[in-house]
């Protein structure tokens, strides 16, 4: 069995699709057949744009701290916290003073993220 397109590492973007989400927010996307992973890196105090999409999204904060905005709620999160965002719910995140690394999982695959580009791919 080959490790090509099977084995990846959080700190190695090889094999992923790069995107610039906003100033200070970048991601590398790793699509599968039914779901995709997105390794999001946030500079200190960087903030995304509120957006929504039809795909379900799960996220886990791996490093740093952040405020997670979802619908009308705000959650302060640290390493190990994870969350679920149903499709169609507006959300964003703002990194804490040390920045943050988040692993997002989308199901099904977000078509807008299947190519390099900029922005959150809102429809």
C-alpha positions as CSV (number, residue, x, y, z in Angstrom):
1,X,0.0,0.0,0.0
2,X,1.4,3.4,-1.0
3,X,1.2,6.4,1.4
4,X,0.6,8.8,-1.6
5,X,-2.6,10.8,-0.9
6,X,-3.2,8.6,2.2
7,X,-0.7,9.9,4.9
8,X,-0.4,13.5,5.8
9,X,1.0,15.7,8.6
10,X,-0.5,18.8,10.3
11,X,2.8,20.7,9.8
12,X,3.3,19.7,6.2
13,X,1.1,21.3,3.5
14,X,2.3,18.8,0.8
15,X,-0.7,17.2,-0.9
16,X,-3.1,19.8,0.3
17,X,-4.9,22.7,-1.4
18,X,-3.8,26.2,-0.1
19,X,-6.4,29.0,0.6
20,X,-6.1,32.5,2.1
21,X,-9.3,32.9,4.0
22,X,-8.8,36.5,5.2
23,X,-5.9,38.6,6.4
24,X,-4.0,36.5,8.9
25,X,-6.0,33.3,8.2
26,X,-4.7,30.6,5.9
27,X,-5.7,27.0,5.4
28,X,-4.6,23.9,3.7
29,X,-7.4,21.7,2.6
30,X,-7.3,17.9,2.3
31,X,-10.3,16.5,0.5
32,X,-11.6,12.9,0.6
33,X,-14.5,11.3,-1.1
34,X,-17.2,12.1,1.6
35,X,-15.5,14.7,3.8
36,X,-12.5,17.1,4.0
37,X,-10.1,18.4,6.5
38,X,-8.9,22.0,6.7
39,X,-5.9,22.9,8.8
40,X,-6.5,26.6,9.6
41,X,-3.7,28.9,10.9
42,X,-4.6,32.2,12.5
43,X,-2.2,35.0,13.2
44,X,-2.6,36.7,16.6
45,X,-5.9,38.5,16.9
46,X,-6.9,37.6,13.3
47,X,-10.6,37.4,12.6
48,X,-12.6,35.7,9.9
49,X,-15.7,37.0,8.1
50,X,-19.1,35.8,9.4
51,X,-20.3,33.3,6.8
52,X,-22.4,30.2,6.3
53,X,-22.4,27.2,4.0
54,X,-24.7,24.2,3.6
55,X,-22.0,21.7,4.7
56,X,-21.8,20.5,8.4
57,X,-18.6,21.6,10.0
58,X,-16.7,20.3,13.0
59,X,-13.7,22.1,14.5
60,X,-11.1,21.4,17.1
61,X,-8.7,24.0,18.5
62,X,-5.2,22.4,18.5
63,X,-3.1,25.4,19.6
64,X,-3.6,28.9,21.0
65,X,-6.9,30.4,22.0
66,X,-9.9,31.8,20.2
67,X,-13.4,33.1,20.4
68,X,-15.9,31.1,18.3
69,X,-18.9,33.0,17.1
70,X,-21.8,30.8,16.1
71,X,-25.3,32.1,15.5
72,X,-25.9,34.5,18.4
73,X,-23.4,32.8,20.8
74,X,-19.8,33.4,21.5
75,X,-17.6,30.6,23.0
76,X,-14.1,31.1,24.4
77,X,-12.0,28.1,23.4
78,X,-8.6,26.7,24.2
79,X,-6.7,23.6,23.1
80,X,-8.8,20.5,23.1
81,X,-12.2,22.3,22.7
82,X,-14.2,21.2,19.7
83,X,-17.5,22.3,18.2
84,X,-20.1,21.4,15.7
85,X,-21.7,23.9,13.2
86,X,-24.8,22.7,11.4
87,X,-25.1,23.7,7.7
88,X,-26.6,27.2,7.2
89,X,-25.5,28.6,10.6
90,X,-23.5,31.8,10.4
91,X,-20.1,31.6,12.2
92,X,-16.6,32.8,12.4
93,X,-13.6,32.8,14.7
94,X,-11.2,35.3,16.2
95,X,-7.7,34.2,17.4
96,X,-6.4,35.1,20.8
97,X,-3.2,37.1,21.3
98,X,-0.9,34.1,20.6
99,X,-2.8,33.0,17.4
100,X,-4.4,29.6,16.9
101,X,-4.4,26.4,14.9
102,X,-7.7,24.8,14.2
103,X,-8.6,21.5,12.4
104,X,-11.9,21.7,10.6
105,X,-13.8,18.8,9.2
106,X,-16.5,19.3,6.5
107,X,-19.1,16.9,5.4
108,X,-19.9,16.6,2.6
109,X,-16.9,18.0,0.8
110,X,-17.1,21.8,0.2
111,X,-16.9,22.2,-3.6
112,X,-15.6,25.8,-3.1
113,X,-12.5,24.5,-1.4
114,X,-11.4,22.0,-4.1
115,X,-9.2,24.6,-5.7
116,X,-6.6,27.1,-4.4
117,X,-8.1,30.6,-3.9
118,X,-9.1,33.3,-1.5
119,X,-12.1,33.8,0.8
120,X,-14.5,31.4,2.5
121,X,-16.1,30.3,-0.7
122,X,-19.6,31.5,0.2
123,X,-22.3,30.8,-2.4
